[in-house]
């Protein structure tokens, strides 16, 4: 009988511990649910507060009971922003990090906006699918030796509207927003506590912390390195990126940036002169190539069979009206938005939207203005869930591009 009593007591004690443990787990799960709800509330605040100043944390009590508090902060990150949400409940603290962009505005929802330079558009062996804003002079078919693609059933599929002489995106405003990424201006707006370090073989930095400035002070190519996260890599010289470099979600800043043949990564490159993406390079979403200048030419060159998912910009307010150029080689693909305040040369494939002052088709011996030859711009093929940059869509609703670490 004594043994049976001991066994029963042990069982009862186990049940008590089990019930207590289950109660603790339920309380922890309920707390996690509340924290997730609070984080989402903070994120919704960030998405709604488009004018929130950078690097200024805002604290608020969600329900007025001084139990659930949230802190939110927005920071610039290339052509996007980052959002930081910290939720507190008692002694519990959880953090949510997000890359923020926006939905497309009316211009971004069109396939092509081509400024009216009083020149008709000649289309041959190509297609523009989606709404098009074209010069009043209209469209004329092209038949000649330049066409290599099979003739499509219709060169333009979608509504055609008249464009204006100026672009719907203010070039000077885009340059102003990108100018803060000039090396000389970085320290003027980055917080004083921002650290600067020398380049190391492996570097990873959380977006919960302030950005980490990394100076590449030599002329040697960037090779056999792994850089990930909240890192701004700068160079005062020509910056060459070898395919052995592993770059994930970092910023590159230099006068000229060259991605060597076969490179693959996720990166935003900001140059004040030229960006070259060589043959077969792949920049995955959300990447960006931005060449901008208020004094000289701004050029982006996309090599054969290269691909960019995100945004490609070349903008200039220099003395040459067509000083900004995006040149595409055969097989090059851009998924997202393309903007040039000058000319889009030898357009290849764009799955998304193009805004350009002029189209150019160049051969080894001559060039043709507003010729759209052997190319495709397809707006509907772009996913409706694609989130783009607020620099090109300033009045559109904020949305999450991706989650960060």
N, C-alpha and C positions, 0 to 999 in steps of 0.2 A: 504493500500500500504506500509505503514511503517513496518508493521509486516512481510509482504512478503520480503521486503528488508533485514530486520534483519535475517530472516531465510536463505535467499540466501547467505548473508555474512557469516553466521555461517557455512553453508555447504562448501563454498569456503575455509574458514579458516581450516575446518576439513580436506579437501582434501590436503591443503598445508602441514599440520602437518603429514598426512598419508604418503604423498610423501617423506617428510623429514625423517620420521621414517623408511620407507622402504629403503631409500637410506643408512641410518645408518646401518640397518641390513645387507644390501648387502655388505657394506664395511667391516663390522665385519666378515661376512662369507668368503669373499674373503681373508681377513687377516688370518682367521683360516686355510683356504686351503693352503696358502703360508707357514704358520707355520708347518702344518703337512708335507708338502713337505720338508721343511728344516730339520725337525726331522728325516725323512726317509733318507735324504742325510747324516746326521750325523751318523745314524745307519749303513748305507752302508759303511761309512769310517771305523767304528769300526770293521765290519765284514771282511773288506779287510786288515786292519792293524793288523795282527796277532802278530807282535812283539812289539806292543805299550807297553811302560813301565807302570807298575801298579802305581796308585795313582798320575799320572802326567797328569793334564788336558791340552788338546791341543785346542787352539782357532784358527779358520780360517774364512775368509770372503768367503762366497759361490760364489758370482758372481762379486766380485771386485768393487762393488758400495758402500760398507760400509753401507749397509742397512740390509743385511741378514747375521748375524754372528751365528756361531755354536761352542759350546764347547763340547768336548767329553772326556770321562775318562773311563778307565778300571780298575777293582779291582778284586782280587782273591776271590773266594767264594767256598771253599771246592774243589770238583773235577770239578767245573765249574768256570765261571767268571761272574761278573756283568758289565753291560755297562750303562753309564749315558750320555745322550745327552741333552744339554740345547740349545734351539734356541731362538735368540733375533731378533725382528724386531721392530725398534723404541723403544717404552716403553713396548712392549709386550714381555713376557717371558714364554716359555712352556718347560716342562721337560718330557723326555721319559726314563723309567727305564726297563732294560731287563736282564734276566738271559741268559748267552751265553754258548753254547756248540759247538758241531761240528758234521759233518756227519761222517759216518763210513769209515774207510780205508779198504784196501783189507782184512786184517785179521779179522776186525770186521764184514765184509760181509759174512764170512764163519760161518758155524754152530759150527765147532770144530777144534781147533788146539791143538793136543796132541804131546808133544815132543817125539822124537825117543829115547827111552831107551832100544832098542833092544828087546822089549817085544811086542808080538802081542796083539790085542784087542779082547777080548771075548765078544760077544754081545748076550744077551738073553732076550726076553720079552720086548725089547725096540727099539726105532727108533732114528736115527740121520738123520734129513731132511735138506739138503743143502750141500754145499761144505765142505768136511772134509779133514784136513791135518793129516795123520796118520803115525805111524811108518812103516818103510820099511818091517818089519816082517808081516805086513798085518792084516787081520781080520780072526778070526775063530769063528764059531757058538758055542754057549753054550747050552747044553741040560742037565738039572739037576734039583735038588730040589729047587734051589734058585728062579727060575722063577715063578712069580705069575700072571703076566699080560698075556693076550691073545697074541699069537705069531703074530706079524705084517706080512704083505705080503712081506715086504723087510726090513731088519734091517737098511740098509743105503740107502737113496734115495738122490742121488746127486753125483756130481763129487768127486772122491777120489784122493788126491795128497799126495806125500811123504812129511813128516815133517822133520825138522832138529833136531839135538840133543839139541839145545838151543831154547828158546822161541823167537818169533818175537818182543815181547815187552820187553824192557830193564828194568829188575826189579830194578836195582840200581837207574835208572832215576825216576821211579815211587816213590820209597822211598824218593828220594831227594825232589821231589815236595811236597810230603805229610809231610815231616819232619818239614816244616815251621809251621805246626799246632801242633807241640809239645808245651806244655804250656810254657816251658822255652824259646822258641824262638819267641813266638807271639809278644812280645814287640820290638823285633829287627827289624821287618819289618812293623808293624802297624804304622800309622802316630802318632807323639807325641800328637796330639790333641784328640786321641781316649780316650773315657771316660770308666771308670770302675764303676760298680754299684753293689750293693747287690741285691740278688734275691727278687722280689716282686711277689705277687699273679697274677697280670695282667701286662704284658709288651708288648708294640708294638713299633717298631722302623723302620723308613723309610730307604729304600736303597738309598735315596738321600743324607742321612747323613753318617758320618763315622760309622764303625761298633761299636756296643755297647758290651763291655766285661762284662759278668755277672759271678761272682764267686760263685759256690756252695760249701760252706766251711764245710758243715756238712755231716755226713754219712746217714742222713735220705733220703728216696726215694724222687724223684721228683714227687709230686702228687698235684692234685687240683690247677694247675697253668695253665695260658694261655699265651704262649710266641709266638710272631709272628714277622717275618721280620728280619731285619739286626742285629741279636743278636748272639753272640758267647758265649755259656755257657760252662764254664770249671770246672773241678774238678780234684784234685790231688789224689782222691780215687775212689773206685768202684762206678760208677754212675748207679743208678737203676731208671728206668722210669716206673711209674705206668700207667695203662690204663686211669686214671682220668686226666692225664696231656695232655693238648691240645698244640701241637707243630706244627707250620706252617713255614716251610722254614728256620729254624734256624740251626746253627751248634752246635754239641755236641762234646766236647773234654775231654777224660779221659783215664786212663790206661785200664780200663775194663768198658764196657757199656752193661747194661742188660735191654732189653725191656720186661716187664712182660706180661704175657698171656693176649691177647685181645687188646693190644695197637694198636691205629691207628693214623697215622699222616704223615706229609711230613717233612723229616728231613735228614740231612747228619751227620752220626756218624763217628768220626775219633778216633781210639784207637791205642795205641802202643802195645797192647797185645791181648785182646779178645773182641769180640762182640757177644752177645747172643740175638737172636730174638726168644722169646718163642712161644708156640703154638698159632695159630690163629692171630698173629700180622699182620698188614697191613701197609706197607710203600708205599705211593702213589707217583707217578711221579711228579717231579724228585727227588728221594731220592737216598742215597748212604750209603753203609756200607763199611768202609775201615779200616782194621787192617794191620798195617805195622810196621816193626822193622828191624833194622840193626844189632841187637845183640841177640834177643831171638825169640821164636816162635810167629807167628801171626795167630790167629784163628778166624773164623766166623762160628757160629753155627746157622742154620736156622731150627726152630722148625716145628713140624707137622702142615700142612695146613697154614703155614705162606706165605706171599707174599711180594716181593720187586719189585718196578718198578723204574729202573734207572741203578745202577751199584753196584756190590758186588766184593770187592777186598781183598785178603789176600796175602801179599808179605813180604818176609823176605830174608835177606842176611846173616843170622846167620850161625853158624857152622853146623847146621843140614840141609841137602839139602832139606828135606821134612818138614821143620819146619813151613811152611805156609800151612794151611789147611782150606778148606771150606767144612763143613759137612752139608748135607741136610737130613732132616727127611721126612718120607712119606708124600706126598701131598704138600711139599714145592714148591714154584714157584718163579722163578726170570724172570722178563721181562726186557731185556736189555743186558748188558754185564757182564760176569763173568771172573775174572782173578785170578789165584792162581799160584804163583811161585813154589808151592809144589804140593799138591794133592787135587783133588776134590773127596770127600768121599760120597758114596751112593747118587750119582746124582739122583734127582727126576724129576723136570720139569724145563726146561729153554726155554723160548720163546725169542730167540736171539742168542748170541754167547758165546762160552766158549773157554778160553785159559788156558791150564793146563799142568804142567810137567808130571802129572801122574793121572790116575784114580784109585780109590780104592773102593772095595766093602767089607764092614765089617759086620760080623755076631756076635752074642754073643760069639762064640767060636773061630773064626778065621777071616782072611781077605784074599782077593784075589786082586792081582795087575792087573791093566788094565782090570777089569771086568766092563762092562756096562750092568747092570741088572735092569729090570723093570723101565726104565727111558726114558725120551724123551728130545731131543734137537731139536727144530724146529726153524730154522732161517727164512724161508719165512713168518711165521705167524706174525712176528714183523712188525708193520706198517712201510711203506717206509718213513713216515714223522717223525719217532722217531729220536730225536736228542740226542746224547750221549756225553760223556766226552772227552775233548781234552787230558787228561792225558794218555788215552789208544789209541788215534788216533791223534798224534801230527801233522801230515802233512796234515790233512783234513781241509776242508773249514769250517770256523766259521758260526754258524747259531743260531737263537733265540730259546731257550728252552721254555721260558715263559715270560710273562710281570710281572713286579714287582710294588710295591707301596712304 
